Amino acid sequence: MTIATVRAQFQTFLGAVTGIASAPAKMPASIKTAELPLAYTHAGPGRWMQGSIGQKQQIRNMIVTVYVQPTAQGVPVEQGYEACQPILEAIGDAFLDDPTLSDVVSTLQVQENEMSDTGIIQLLFGKVWYHGFEITVPTKWRYT
């Protein structure tokens, strides 16, 4: 199994989460309003090790970045926070409800490293600021 395979499964999984409008296979050059909220996964830090005989294993932080709503002049900051909260909860709950991404990975949580998130923050993409968040998902998989 490759990092690309795991990342693709994250995108498929995120695309089915209530509140996510798009989870593209490739990050677009710009984000259209109709694509928001947009979720995108990339590989973060990881560890490589030998597994059972003939197997290899990775434990890698997969980073899910979610762009929810652009910040705009005249729009109260609280409005952006309120738009993010239910999506943050929905994604966290979805990962906890399916900790193997439909049997693609061994587990999404490693005992010493549970999922974490940034809370609601402002994210820059291109030249546009968005309300959003990042979730770090420790992910373990084995392969030959």
N, CA, C and O atoms as a GROMACS GRO file, in nm:
protein
  576
    1MET      N    1   0.086  -0.118   0.000
    1MET     CA    2   0.000   0.000   0.000
    1MET      C    3   0.090   0.123   0.000
    1MET      O    4   0.193   0.126   0.068
    2THR      N    5   0.051   0.223  -0.075
    2THR     CA    6   0.131   0.344  -0.085
    2THR      C    7   0.064   0.461  -0.011
    2THR      O    8  -0.054   0.456   0.022
    3ILE      N    9   0.144   0.563   0.012
    3ILE     CA   10   0.089   0.686   0.072
    3ILE      C   11  -0.022   0.741  -0.019
    3ILE      O   12  -0.124   0.788   0.030
    4ALA      N   13   0.000   0.735  -0.149
    4ALA     CA   14  -0.100   0.786  -0.244
    4ALA      C   15  -0.232   0.710  -0.230
    4ALA      O   16  -0.339   0.771  -0.239
    5THR      N   17  -0.227   0.579  -0.210
    5THR     CA   18  -0.348   0.500  -0.193
    5THR      C   19  -0.423   0.540  -0.067
    5THR      O   20  -0.546   0.556  -0.068
    6VAL      N   21  -0.349   0.558   0.042
    6VAL     CA   22  -0.411   0.598   0.168
    6VAL      C   23  -0.471   0.737   0.155
    6VAL      O   24  -0.583   0.761   0.200
    7ARG      N   25  -0.397   0.829   0.093
    7ARG     CA   26  -0.447   0.966   0.076
    7ARG      C   27  -0.574   0.966  -0.009
    7ARG      O   28  -0.670   1.037   0.022
    8ALA      N   29  -0.576   0.888  -0.116
    8ALA     CA   30  -0.694   0.880  -0.201
    8ALA      C   31  -0.815   0.828  -0.123
    8ALA      O   32  -0.927   0.876  -0.142
    9GLN      N   33  -0.793   0.731  -0.034
    9GLN     CA   34  -0.904   0.679   0.046
    9GLN      C   35  -0.953   0.785   0.145
    9GLN      O   36  -1.073   0.796   0.170
   10PHE      N   37  -0.861   0.864   0.200
   10PHE     CA   38  -0.903   0.975   0.286
   10PHE      C   39  -0.994   1.070   0.208
   10PHE      O   40  -1.098   1.111   0.260
   11GLN      N   41  -0.957   1.103   0.085
   11GLN     CA   42  -1.037   1.197   0.006
   11GLN      C   43  -1.175   1.139  -0.023
   11GLN      O   44  -1.275   1.211  -0.013
   12THR      N   45  -1.182   1.011  -0.057
   12THR     CA   46  -1.311   0.946  -0.082
   12THR      C   47  -1.395   0.948   0.045
   12THR      O   48  -1.514   0.981   0.041
   13PHE      N   49  -1.333   0.914   0.156
   13PHE     CA   50  -1.401   0.912   0.285
   13PHE      C   51  -1.454   1.050   0.321
   13PHE      O   52  -1.570   1.064   0.360
   14LEU      N   53  -1.370   1.152   0.308
   14LEU     CA   54  -1.409   1.289   0.343
   14LEU      C   55  -1.521   1.340   0.254
   14LEU      O   56  -1.607   1.416   0.299
   15GLY      N   57  -1.521   1.299   0.128
   15GLY     CA   58  -1.625   1.342   0.036
   15GLY      C   59  -1.764   1.297   0.077
   15GLY      O   60  -1.864   1.354   0.034
   16ALA      N   61  -1.771   1.193   0.161
   16ALA     CA   62  -1.900   1.141   0.206
   16ALA      C   63  -1.943   1.197   0.341
   16ALA      O   64  -2.051   1.165   0.390
   17VAL      N   65  -1.860   1.281   0.402
   17VAL     CA   66  -1.893   1.338   0.533
   17VAL      C   67  -1.994   1.451   0.516
   17VAL      O   68  -1.977   1.537   0.430
   18THR      N   69  -2.097   1.450   0.597
   18THR     CA   70  -2.200   1.555   0.593
   18THR      C   71  -2.135   1.692   0.611
   18THR      O   72  -2.060   1.714   0.706
   19GLY      N   73  -2.166   1.783   0.521
   19GLY     CA   74  -2.115   1.919   0.530
   19GLY      C   75  -1.998   1.948   0.438
   19GLY      O   76  -1.967   2.064   0.414
   20ILE      N   77  -1.932   1.845   0.385
   20ILE     CA   78  -1.820   1.865   0.294
   20ILE      C   79  -1.874   1.871   0.151
   20ILE      O   80  -1.939   1.777   0.105
   21ALA      N   81  -1.847   1.980   0.082
   21ALA     CA   82  -1.895   1.994  -0.056
   21ALA      C   83  -1.800   1.929  -0.156
   21ALA      O   84  -1.843   1.877  -0.259
   22SER      N   85  -1.669   1.931  -0.126
   22SER     CA   86  -1.574   1.870  -0.218
   22SER      C   87  -1.451   1.820  -0.143
   22SER      O   88  -1.407   1.878  -0.044
   23ALA      N   89  -1.397   1.710  -0.194
   23ALA     CA   90  -1.274   1.651  -0.144
   23ALA      C   91  -1.197   1.604  -0.268
   23ALA      O   92  -1.195   1.484  -0.298
   24PRO      N   93  -1.136   1.697  -0.340
   24PRO     CA   94  -1.076   1.666  -0.470
   24PRO      C   95  -0.954   1.576  -0.460
   24PRO      O   96  -0.882   1.576  -0.360
   25ALA      N   97  -0.931   1.498  -0.566
   25ALA     CA   98  -0.813   1.413  -0.574
   25ALA      C   99  -0.686   1.498  -0.583
   25ALA      O  100  -0.582   1.461  -0.528
   26LYS      N  101  -0.695   1.610  -0.650
   26LYS     CA  102  -0.583   1.704  -0.661
   26LYS      C  103  -0.632   1.841  -0.617
   26LYS      O  104  -0.746   1.879  -0.644
   27MET      N  105  -0.546   1.913  -0.548
   27MET     CA  106  -0.585   2.046  -0.500
   27MET      C  107  -0.597   2.141  -0.619
   27MET      O  108  -0.505   2.150  -0.700
   28PRO      N  109  -0.708   2.212  -0.630
   28PRO     CA  110  -0.725   2.305  -0.742
   28PRO      C  111  -0.634   2.428  -0.725
   28PRO      O  112  -0.584   2.455  -0.616
   29ALA      N  113  -0.615   2.501  -0.833
   29ALA     CA  114  -0.534   2.623  -0.828
   29ALA      C  115  -0.602   2.732  -0.746
   29ALA      O  116  -0.536   2.816  -0.686
   30SER      N  117  -0.735   2.728  -0.746
   30SER     CA  118  -0.813   2.822  -0.665
   30SER      C  119  -0.939   2.748  -0.620
   30SER      O  120  -0.978   2.647  -0.678
   31ILE      N  121  -1.001   2.802  -0.516
   31ILE     CA  122  -1.121   2.738  -0.462
   31ILE      C  123  -1.243   2.819  -0.501
   31ILE      O  124  -1.253   2.938  -0.470
   32LYS      N  125  -1.336   2.755  -0.570
   32LYS     CA  126  -1.462   2.820  -0.608
   32LYS      C  127  -1.560   2.809  -0.490
   32LYS      O  128  -1.554   2.714  -0.412
   33THR      N  129  -1.647   2.906  -0.479
   33THR     CA  130  -1.745   2.908  -0.371
   33THR      C  131  -1.825   2.779  -0.365
   33THR      O  132  -1.854   2.729  -0.256
   34ALA      N  133  -1.862   2.724  -0.479
   34ALA     CA  134  -1.942   2.600  -0.483
   34ALA      C  135  -1.865   2.480  -0.428
   34ALA      O  136  -1.927   2.379  -0.394
   35GLU      N  137  -1.732   2.489  -0.420
   35GLU     CA  138  -1.651   2.379  -0.370
   35GLU      C  139  -1.634   2.382  -0.217
   35GLU      O  140  -1.574   2.290  -0.159
   36LEU      N  141  -1.685   2.485  -0.153
   36LEU     CA  142  -1.669   2.500  -0.008
   36LEU      C  143  -1.785   2.438   0.068
   36LEU      O  144  -1.899   2.447   0.024
   37PRO      N  145  -1.758   2.377   0.177
   37PRO     CA  146  -1.631   2.346   0.239
   37PRO      C  147  -1.554   2.239   0.161
   37PRO      O  148  -1.611   2.141   0.112
   38LEU      N  149  -1.424   2.260   0.150
   38LEU     CA  150  -1.335   2.173   0.076
   38LEU      C  151  -1.236   2.107   0.173
   38LEU      O  152  -1.176   2.175   0.256
   39ALA      N  153  -1.221   1.976   0.162
   39ALA     CA  154  -1.127   1.901   0.247
   39ALA      C  155  -1.015   1.845   0.160
   39ALA      O  156  -1.040   1.792   0.052
   40TYR      N  157  -0.893   1.858   0.208
   40TYR     CA  158  -0.778   1.807   0.134
   40TYR      C  159  -0.679   1.742   0.230
   40TYR      O  160  -0.648   1.799   0.334
   41THR      N  161  -0.631   1.624   0.195
   41THR     CA  162  -0.541   1.548   0.281
   41THR      C  163  -0.401   1.544   0.221
   41THR      O  164  -0.385   1.526   0.101
   42HIS      N  165  -0.301   1.562   0.306
   42HIS     CA  166  -0.163   1.538   0.263
   42HIS      C  167  -0.090   1.459   0.372
   42HIS      O  168  -0.132   1.457   0.488
   43ALA      N  169   0.020   1.395   0.332
   43ALA     CA  170   0.098   1.314   0.424
   43ALA      C  171   0.185   1.403   0.511
   43ALA      O  172   0.259   1.488   0.460
   44GLY      N  173   0.176   1.383   0.641
   44GLY     CA  174   0.262   1.453   0.735
   44GLY      C  175   0.375   1.362   0.781
   44GLY      O  176   0.405   1.262   0.715
   45PRO      N  177   0.436   1.395   0.893
   45PRO     CA  178   0.547   1.314   0.944
   45PRO      C  179   0.505   1.169   0.969
   45PRO      O  180   0.391   1.141   1.004
   46GLY      N  181   0.601   1.078   0.951
   46GLY     CA  182   0.570   0.938   0.972
   46GLY      C  183   0.691   0.860   1.020
   46GLY      O  184   0.803   0.910   1.023
   47ARG      N  185   0.664   0.735   1.056
   47ARG     CA  186   0.769   0.642   1.097
   47ARG      C  187   0.756   0.516   1.012
   47ARG      O  188   0.646   0.470   0.984
   48TRP      N  189   0.870   0.463   0.971
   48TRP     CA  190   0.876   0.341   0.891
   48TRP      C  191   0.938   0.232   0.977
   48TRP      O  192   1.034   0.258   1.049
   49MET      N  193   0.885   0.111   0.968
   49MET     CA  194   0.943   0.002   1.047
   49MET      C  195   0.911  -0.132   0.983
   49MET      O  196   0.824  -0.143   0.897
   50GLN      N  197   0.984  -0.234   1.028
   50GLN     CA  198   0.957  -0.370   0.984
   50GLN      C  199   0.833  -0.418   1.058
   50GLN      O  200   0.817  -0.393   1.178
   51GLY      N  201   0.747  -0.487   0.987
   51GLY     CA  202   0.631  -0.548   1.049
   51GLY      C  203   0.660  -0.696   1.070
   51GLY      O  204   0.773  -0.733   1.100
   52SER      N  205   0.560  -0.778   1.054
   52SER     CA  206   0.577  -0.924   1.061
   52SER      C  207   0.670  -0.967   0.948
   52SER      O  208   0.710  -0.886   0.864
   53ILE      N  209   0.704  -1.092   0.947
   53ILE     CA  210   0.795  -1.145   0.845
   53ILE      C  211   0.744  -1.108   0.706
   53ILE      O  212   0.631  -1.140   0.669
   54GLY      N  213   0.829  -1.042   0.630
   54GLY     CA  214   0.795  -1.003   0.493
   54GLY      C  215   0.707  -0.880   0.482
   54GLY      O  216   0.668  -0.843   0.371
   55GLN      N  217   0.674  -0.818   0.593
   55GLN     CA  218   0.587  -0.699   0.587
   55GLN      C  219   0.661  -0.575   0.634
   55GLN      O  220   0.757  -0.581   0.712
   56LYS      N  221   0.615  -0.464   0.584
   56LYS     CA  222   0.663  -0.333   0.627
   56LYS      C  223   0.544  -0.261   0.690
   56LYS      O  224   0.429  -0.300   0.671
   57GLN      N  225   0.572  -0.156   0.763
   57GLN     CA  226   0.465  -0.084   0.832
   57GLN      C  227   0.498   0.065   0.835
   57GLN      O  228   0.613   0.104   0.851
   58GLN      N  229   0.395   0.145   0.819
   58GLN     CA  230   0.409   0.289   0.837
   58GLN      C  231   0.308   0.336   0.941
   58GLN      O  232   0.194   0.289   0.944
   59ILE      N  233   0.351   0.427   1.023
   59ILE     CA  234   0.260   0.502   1.109
   59ILE      C  235   0.284   0.646   1.071
   59ILE      O  236   0.391   0.702   1.097
   60ARG      N  237   0.186   0.706   1.010
   60ARG     CA  238   0.203   0.839   0.950
   60ARG      C  239   0.089   0.930   0.990
   60ARG      O  240  -0.027   0.889   0.994
   61ASN      N  241   0.123   1.055   1.021
   61ASN     CA  242   0.019   1.156   1.043
   61ASN      C  243  -0.033   1.202   0.908
   61ASN      O  244   0.042   1.256   0.826
   62MET      N  245  -0.159   1.179   0.884
   62MET     CA  246  -0.224   1.233   0.766
   62MET      C  247  -0.290   1.364   0.810
   62MET      O  248  -0.363   1.367   0.909
   63ILE      N  249  -0.264   1.471   0.738
   63ILE     CA  250  -0.312   1.604   0.774
   63ILE      C  251  -0.429   1.639   0.684
   63ILE      O  252  -0.415   1.647   0.562
   64VAL      N  253  -0.545   1.660   0.744
   64VAL     CA  254  -0.666   1.697   0.672
   64VAL      C  255  -0.687   1.847   0.693
   64VAL      O  256  -0.708   1.892   0.805
   65THR      N  257  -0.682   1.923   0.584
   65THR     CA  258  -0.705   2.068   0.590
   65THR      C  259  -0.843   2.094   0.531
   65THR      O  260  -0.876   2.047   0.422
   66VAL      N  261  -0.924   2.170   0.606
   66VAL     CA  262  -1.061   2.198   0.561
   66VAL      C  263  -1.080   2.349   0.550
   66VAL      O  264  -1.068   2.422   0.649
   67TYR      N  265  -1.109   2.394   0.429
   67TYR     CA  266  -1.139   2.535   0.402
   67TYR      C  267  -1.290   2.546   0.402
   67TYR      O  268  -1.357   2.483   0.320
   68VAL      N  269  -1.346   2.628   0.492
   68VAL     CA  270  -1.491   2.631   0.509
   68VAL      C  271  -1.553   2.754   0.445
   68VAL      O  272  -1.648   2.743   0.367
   69GLN      N  273  -1.501   2.870   0.476
   69GLN     CA  274  -1.565   2.994   0.431
   69GLN      C  275  -1.460   3.104   0.423
   69GLN      O  276  -1.378   3.119   0.514
   70PRO      N  277  -1.460   3.182   0.314
   70PRO     CA  278  -1.362   3.291   0.309
   70PRO      C  279  -1.393   3.398   0.413
   70PRO      O  280  -1.509   3.426   0.444
   71THR      N  281  -1.287   3.456   0.465
   71THR     CA  282  -1.306   3.570   0.554
   71THR      C  283  -1.332   3.690   0.462
   71THR      O  284  -1.272   3.698   0.354
   72ALA      N  285  -1.416   3.778   0.502
   72ALA     CA  286  -1.448   3.892   0.417
   72ALA      C  287  -1.473   4.014   0.504
   72ALA      O  288  -1.518   4.004   0.618
   73GLN      N  289  -1.443   4.130   0.449
   73GLN     CA  290  -1.470   4.253   0.522
   73GLN      C  291  -1.619   4.267   0.543
   73GLN      O  292  -1.699   4.239   0.454
   74GLY      N  293  -1.656   4.310   0.662
   74GLY     CA  294  -1.796   4.332   0.692
   74GLY      C  295  -1.871   4.208   0.738
   74GLY      O  296  -1.987   4.218   0.779
   75VAL      N  297  -1.805   4.090   0.732
   75VAL     CA  298  -1.870   3.968   0.777
   75VAL      C  299  -1.815   3.938   0.917
   75VAL      O  300  -1.694   3.928   0.935
   76PRO      N  301  -1.902   3.923   1.016
   76PRO     CA  302  -1.855   3.897   1.152
   76PRO      C  303  -1.771   3.770   1.160
   76PRO      O  304  -1.806   3.668   1.100
   77VAL      N  305  -1.661   3.775   1.233
   77VAL     CA  306  -1.573   3.660   1.251
   77VAL      C  307  -1.651   3.542   1.307
   77VAL      O  308  -1.628   3.427   1.269
   78GLU      N  309  -1.742   3.570   1.398
   78GLU     CA  310  -1.821   3.464   1.462
   78GLU      C  311  -1.898   3.382   1.358
   78GLU      O  312  -1.920   3.262   1.379
   79GLN      N  313  -1.938   3.444   1.248
   79GLN     CA  314  -2.011   3.372   1.143
   79GLN      C  315  -1.923   3.261   1.084
   79GLN      O  316  -1.971   3.151   1.058
   80GLY      N  317  -1.796   3.291   1.063
   80GLY     CA  318  -1.703   3.190   1.012
   80GLY      C  319  -1.682   3.077   1.111
   80GLY      O  320  -1.678   2.960   1.073
   81TYR      N  321  -1.669   3.113   1.240
   81TYR     CA  322  -1.652   3.011   1.342
   81TYR      C  323  -1.773   2.920   1.348
   81TYR      O  324  -1.760   2.798   1.357
   82GLU      N  325  -1.891   2.978   1.343
   82GLU     CA  326  -2.014   2.900   1.350
   82GLU      C  327  -2.029   2.806   1.230
   82GLU      O  328  -2.084   2.697   1.243
   83ALA      N  329  -1.981   2.849   1.114
   83ALA     CA  330  -1.986   2.764   0.995
   83ALA      C  331  -1.892   2.644   1.009
   83ALA      O  332  -1.920   2.536   0.956
   84CYS      N  333  -1.781   2.661   1.079
   84CYS     CA  334  -1.681   2.556   1.094
   84CYS      C  335  -1.719   2.449   1.196
   84CYS      O  336  -1.691   2.331   1.176
   85GLN      N  337  -1.782   2.490   1.304
   85GLN     CA  338  -1.802   2.399   1.417
   85GLN      C  339  -1.872   2.268   1.381
   85GLN      O  340  -1.822   2.162   1.419
   86PRO      N  341  -1.985   2.269   1.311
   86PRO     CA  342  -2.051   2.140   1.283
   86PRO      C  343  -1.970   2.052   1.189
   86PRO      O  344  -1.978   1.929   1.197
   87ILE      N  345  -1.892   2.111   1.102
   87ILE     CA  346  -1.811   2.032   1.008
   87ILE      C  347  -1.694   1.968   1.082
   87ILE      O  348  -1.661   1.852   1.058
   88LEU      N  349  -1.632   2.043   1.172
   88LEU     CA  350  -1.524   1.990   1.254
   88LEU      C  351  -1.574   1.868   1.332
   88LEU      O  352  -1.509   1.764   1.335
   89GLU      N  353  -1.690   1.882   1.394
   89GLU     CA  354  -1.748   1.770   1.470
   89GLU      C  355  -1.783   1.652   1.380
   89GLU      O  356  -1.759   1.537   1.417
   90ALA      N  357  -1.840   1.680   1.263
   90ALA     CA  358  -1.881   1.572   1.173
   90ALA      C  359  -1.761   1.491   1.125
   90ALA      O  360  -1.769   1.368   1.117
   91ILE      N  361  -1.651   1.557   1.092
   91ILE     CA  362  -1.533   1.485   1.045
   91ILE      C  363  -1.472   1.402   1.158
   91ILE      O  364  -1.439   1.285   1.138
   92GLY      N  365  -1.458   1.462   1.276
   92GLY     CA  366  -1.404   1.387   1.389
   92GLY      C  367  -1.488   1.265   1.420
   92GLY      O  368  -1.434   1.156   1.440
   93ASP      N  369  -1.618   1.282   1.424
   93ASP     CA  370  -1.708   1.169   1.451
   93ASP      C  371  -1.699   1.063   1.341
   93ASP      O  372  -1.700   0.944   1.371
   94ALA      N  373  -1.689   1.105   1.216
   94ALA     CA  374  -1.681   1.009   1.105
   94ALA      C  375  -1.556   0.922   1.116
   94ALA      O  376  -1.562   0.801   1.095
   95PHE      N  377  -1.442   0.983   1.150
   95PHE     CA  378  -1.320   0.904   1.168
   95PHE      C  379  -1.333   0.807   1.285
   95PHE      O  380  -1.289   0.692   1.275
   96LEU      N  381  -1.394   0.851   1.394
   96LEU     CA  382  -1.412   0.763   1.509
   96LEU      C  383  -1.510   0.650   1.479
   96LEU      O  384  -1.496   0.540   1.533
   97ASP      N  385  -1.609   0.676   1.393
   97ASP     CA  386  -1.707   0.574   1.357
   97ASP      C  387  -1.651   0.469   1.260
   97ASP      O  388  -1.704   0.358   1.255
   98ASP      N  389  -1.546   0.502   1.184
   98ASP     CA  390  -1.488   0.408   1.087
   98ASP      C  391  -1.336   0.415   1.098
   98ASP      O  392  -1.270   0.471   1.010
   99PRO      N  393  -1.278   0.359   1.204
   99PRO     CA  394  -1.135   0.375   1.229
   99PRO      C  395  -1.041   0.298   1.136
   99PRO      O  396  -0.920   0.302   1.154
  100THR      N  397  -1.095   0.227   1.037
  100THR     CA  398  -1.010   0.160   0.939
  100THR      C  399  -1.033   0.214   0.797
  100THR      O  400  -0.981   0.157   0.701
  101LEU      N  401  -1.109   0.322   0.783
  101LEU     CA  402  -1.145   0.375   0.650
  101LEU      C  403  -1.196   0.262   0.561
  101LEU      O  404  -1.148   0.243   0.450
  102SER      N  405  -1.294   0.190   0.610
  102SER     CA  406  -1.355   0.077   0.538
  102SER      C  407  -1.251  -0.030   0.505
  102SER      O  408  -1.246  -0.080   0.392
  103ASP      N  409  -1.168  -0.063   0.602
  103ASP     CA  410  -1.067  -0.169   0.593
  103ASP      C  411  -0.949  -0.138   0.501
  103ASP      O  412  -0.881  -0.230   0.455
  104VAL      N  413  -0.925  -0.011   0.472
  104VAL     CA  414  -0.809   0.025   0.389
  104VAL      C  415  -0.683   0.032   0.473
  104VAL      O  416  -0.576  -0.010   0.428
  105VAL      N  417  -0.692   0.083   0.595
  105VAL     CA  418  -0.575   0.094   0.683
  105VAL      C  419  -0.598   0.008   0.807
  105VAL      O  420  -0.710  -0.033   0.835
  106SER      N  421  -0.490  -0.018   0.880
  106SER     CA  422  -0.501  -0.098   1.002
  106SER      C  423  -0.580  -0.023   1.108
  106SER      O  424  -0.670  -0.079   1.172
  107THR      N  425  -0.546   0.103   1.127
  107THR     CA  426  -0.618   0.184   1.226
  107THR      C  427  -0.588   0.331   1.202
  107THR      O  428  -0.482   0.366   1.149
  108LEU      N  429  -0.681   0.417   1.240
  108LEU     CA  430  -0.660   0.561   1.231
  108LEU      C  431  -0.603   0.618   1.360
  108LEU      O  432  -0.564   0.735   1.363
  109GLN      N  433  -0.598   0.540   1.463
  109GLN     CA  434  -0.545   0.592   1.589
  109GLN      C  435  -0.440   0.498   1.642
  109GLN      O  436  -0.457   0.376   1.641
  110VAL      N  437  -0.332   0.556   1.688
  110VAL     CA  438  -0.227   0.482   1.755
  110VAL      C  439  -0.236   0.524   1.900
  110VAL      O  440  -0.249   0.643   1.929
  111GLN      N  441  -0.230   0.429   1.991
  111GLN     CA  442  -0.259   0.458   2.132
  111GLN      C  443  -0.191   0.584   2.183
  111GLN      O  444  -0.255   0.666   2.248
  112GLU      N  445  -0.064   0.601   2.154
  112GLU     CA  446   0.005   0.717   2.210
  112GLU      C  447  -0.019   0.845   2.131
  112GLU      O  448   0.018   0.954   2.176
  113ASN      N  449  -0.079   0.835   2.016
  113ASN     CA  450  -0.101   0.953   1.930
  113ASN      C  451  -0.244   0.956   1.879
  113ASN      O  452  -0.269   0.908   1.768
  114GLU      N  453  -0.336   1.010   1.954
  114GLU     CA  454  -0.473   1.018   1.908
  114GLU      C  455  -0.490   1.136   1.813
  114GLU      O  456  -0.403   1.222   1.803
  115MET      N  457  -0.603   1.138   1.743
  115MET     CA  458  -0.632   1.250   1.653
  115MET      C  459  -0.629   1.380   1.729
  115MET      O  460  -0.662   1.386   1.848
  116SER      N  461  -0.589   1.486   1.659
  116SER     CA  462  -0.592   1.618   1.718
  116SER      C  463  -0.632   1.717   1.610
  116SER      O  464  -0.624   1.687   1.491
  117ASP      N  465  -0.675   1.836   1.653
  117ASP     CA  466  -0.709   1.939   1.555
  117ASP      C  467  -0.656   2.074   1.603
  117ASP      O  468  -0.620   2.091   1.719
  118THR      N  469  -0.654   2.167   1.512
  118THR     CA  470  -0.603   2.301   1.542
  118THR      C  471  -0.707   2.389   1.608
  118THR      O  472  -0.674   2.498   1.656
  119GLY      N  473  -0.831   2.344   1.611
  119GLY     CA  474  -0.939   2.436   1.644
  119GLY      C  475  -0.964   2.520   1.519
  119GLY      O  476  -0.899   2.500   1.416
  120ILE      N  477  -1.055   2.611   1.528
  120ILE     CA  478  -1.089   2.693   1.411
  120ILE      C  479  -0.985   2.804   1.396
  120ILE      O  480  -0.958   2.880   1.489
  121ILE      N  481  -0.928   2.809   1.278
  121ILE     CA  482  -0.820   2.904   1.249
  121ILE      C  483  -0.847   2.970   1.114
  121ILE      O  484  -0.942   2.936   1.044
  122GLN      N  485  -0.761   3.065   1.079
  122GLN     CA  486  -0.765   3.123   0.945
  122GLN      C  487  -0.654   3.061   0.862
  122GLN      O  488  -0.539   3.053   0.906
  123LEU      N  489  -0.690   3.017   0.743
  123LEU     CA  490  -0.599   2.949   0.652
  123LEU      C  491  -0.583   3.031   0.525
  123LEU      O  492  -0.682   3.082   0.472
  124LEU      N  493  -0.462   3.044   0.478
  124LEU     CA  494  -0.436   3.116   0.354
  124LEU      C  495  -0.422   3.016   0.240
  124LEU      O  496  -0.344   2.922   0.250
  125PHE      N  497  -0.497   3.037   0.133
  125PHE     CA  498  -0.482   2.957   0.011
  125PHE      C  499  -0.480   3.054  -0.106
  125PHE      O  500  -0.574   3.130  -0.126
  126GLY      N  501  -0.373   3.050  -0.183
  126GLY     CA  502  -0.357   3.151  -0.286
  126GLY      C  503  -0.342   3.286  -0.218
  126GLY      O  504  -0.252   3.304  -0.136
  127LYS      N  505  -0.426   3.378  -0.251
  127LYS     CA  506  -0.426   3.509  -0.186
  127LYS      C  507  -0.551   3.532  -0.104
  127LYS      O  508  -0.584   3.646  -0.069
  128VAL      N  509  -0.622   3.423  -0.072
  128VAL     CA  510  -0.749   3.434  -0.002
  128VAL      C  511  -0.738   3.367   0.135
  128VAL      O  512  -0.685   3.257   0.147
  129TRP      N  513  -0.790   3.435   0.236
  129TRP     CA  514  -0.797   3.379   0.370
  129TRP      C  515  -0.932   3.311   0.390
  129TRP      O  516  -1.036   3.361   0.346
  130TYR      N  517  -0.929   3.196   0.457
  130TYR     CA  518  -1.049   3.118   0.485
  130TYR      C  519  -1.056   3.085   0.633
  130TYR      O  520  -0.954   3.068   0.699
  131HIS      N  521  -1.179   3.075   0.685
  131HIS     CA  522  -1.199   3.012   0.814
  131HIS      C  523  -1.192   2.862   0.787
  131HIS      O  524  -1.244   2.814   0.686
  132GLY      N  525  -1.129   2.789   0.875
  132GLY     CA  526  -1.118   2.645   0.858
  132GLY      C  527  -1.044   2.582   0.974
  132GLY      O  528  -1.038   2.638   1.083
  133PHE      N  529  -0.988   2.465   0.948
  133PHE     CA  530  -0.917   2.391   1.052
  133PHE      C  531  -0.836   2.280   0.989
  133PHE      O  532  -0.853   2.247   0.872
  134GLU      N  533  -0.746   2.224   1.068
  134GLU     CA  534  -0.671   2.105   1.028
  134GLU      C  535  -0.688   1.998   1.134
  134GLU      O  536  -0.691   2.026   1.254
  135ILE      N  537  -0.700   1.875   1.088
  135ILE     CA  538  -0.706   1.760   1.177
  135ILE      C  539  -0.587   1.671   1.145
  135ILE      O  540  -0.562   1.639   1.028
  136THR      N  541  -0.513   1.632   1.247
  136THR     CA  542  -0.402   1.539   1.232
  136THR      C  543  -0.451   1.401   1.272
  136THR      O  544  -0.498   1.379   1.384
  137VAL      N  545  -0.440   1.307   1.178
  137VAL     CA  546  -0.493   1.172   1.199
  137VAL      C  547  -0.378   1.071   1.191
  137VAL      O  548  -0.335   1.037   1.081
  138PRO      N  549  -0.328   1.022   1.306
  138PRO     CA  550  -0.226   0.917   1.302
  138PRO      C  551  -0.285   0.792   1.237
  138PRO      O  552  -0.391   0.744   1.277
  139THR      N  553  -0.216   0.741   1.136
  139THR     CA  554  -0.269   0.632   1.055
  139THR      C  555  -0.164   0.524   1.042
  139THR      O  556  -0.047   0.552   1.015
  140LYS      N  557  -0.204   0.400   1.060
  140LYS     CA  558  -0.111   0.288   1.056
  140LYS      C  559  -0.154   0.192   0.946
  140LYS      O  560  -0.272   0.158   0.935
  141TRP      N  561  -0.057   0.150   0.863
  141TRP     CA  562  -0.088   0.049   0.764
  141TRP      C  563   0.033  -0.041   0.740
  141TRP      O  564   0.148  -0.002   0.761
  142ARG      N  565   0.003  -0.163   0.696
  142ARG     CA  566   0.105  -0.263   0.666
  142ARG      C  567   0.098  -0.297   0.517
  142ARG      O  568  -0.006  -0.287   0.454
  143TYR      N  569   0.214  -0.338   0.464
  143TYR     CA  570   0.221  -0.375   0.324
  143TYR      C  571   0.344  -0.462   0.301
  143TYR      O  572   0.430  -0.474   0.388
  144THR      N  573   0.351  -0.520   0.184
  144THR     CA  574   0.466  -0.605   0.152
  144THR      C  575   0.556  -0.536   0.052
  144THR      O  576   0.659  -0.592   0.013
   0.00000   0.00000   0.00000
